[in-house]
Amino acid sequence: MKKLVIILLQILFIIPVVAQDKEDEDDDQKTNIKNTRQGFGVNRGIDLSLGFVNARMRTEGSAYYFDDWNNEGSIIIKDQGMVKIKKININLYNNKLEALYDENNVFTFDSKNVIRIVINGKIFRTFEFENQPKIFELFYSGKISVYRYFNVSYAEGSANPMVNRKTNKYIQNKRYYLYKDGELTRMKMTKKGLSKMLQTDTTSQDDISEFIKQNRLSLNKEPDLIQLLKYVNRVTN
């Protein structure tokens, strides 16, 4: 009789766990791949000593450039030329180009072999940067060119109220680089820093500073930054 009671208790315990696993599996199928890609976040196991499973934490933000995978692009690959690929996206967390080849799997391209990427009219290039090939987005093109680089970090949520982070979160940070004479130089997003960096033989640092002041430009806002770049291009010979 005692053995029978133990067996029944084991069955009662196992069934909810299996059911939870099934619900988690179904949720995974419904969740966008940008949040479930293997290697992102932390996979938690079930602590059998507790007798229950904590609810899965929600993840805010995205590790990918585009919101979905319904993208078609052209890629220039070393020794192969241009190829066209459907269902592609840029993994900003790993800084890699990826293509979706079935419902739950992606193919990751070797950045060393990728020269140029065009997706939905957006242009990306691979540069050797800090001794590694990195993907940069062309932010502005003219007499001077500016590239944008995304740095994405992952913050794990915690049930601890002292941490005050109830969800997992991808955090995107943007950096801007001036491309000149084949080199990338990070731009200091201040009036003084940009005025000094963008000055030319025909446009002084004081001229640029005055333009920023007169137009009340906030250099952390991309439309204002583009307005400044257009001005510098217009007055530069």
TAWOGI-V676178 format. One record per backbone hydrogen bond with DSSP energy under -1.0 kcal/mol. NH is the residue of the N-H (numbers start at 1). CO is the residue of the C=O. If there is no record, write none. Layout:
nh: (NH,NH)
co: (CO,CO)
//
This chain:
nh: (5,6,7,8,9,10,11,12,13,14,15,17,18,19,20,21,22,23,24,25,26,27,28,29,30,31,35,37,40,48,50,60,65,71,73,74,75,76,77,78,80,81,83,85,87,88,89,91,92,92,93,95,96,98,99,100,101,102,107,109,113,115,116,117,118,119,122,124,125,126,127,129,132,134,136,137,138,139,140,146,147,148,149,151,153,155,158,163,164,168,169,170,171,173,175,177,178,179,180,183,185,187,190,194,195,196,197,198,200,208,209,210,211,212,213,214,215,217,221,225,226,227,228,229,230,231,232,233,234,235)
co: (1,2,3,4,5,6,7,8,9,10,11,13,14,15,16,17,18,19,20,21,22,23,24,25,26,27,32,33,37,46,47,168,90,69,85,118,83,116,81,113,77,77,75,73,71,71,98,96,63,90,63,91,91,89,107,87,105,105,99,97,110,76,76,124,74,122,119,117,136,115,134,132,129,127,125,148,123,146,146,140,177,137,175,173,171,169,165,160,160,58,155,60,153,151,149,147,185,145,183,180,178,176,188,190,191,192,193,194,203,204,205,206,207,208,209,210,211,212,218,221,222,223,224,225,226,227,228,229,230,231)
//
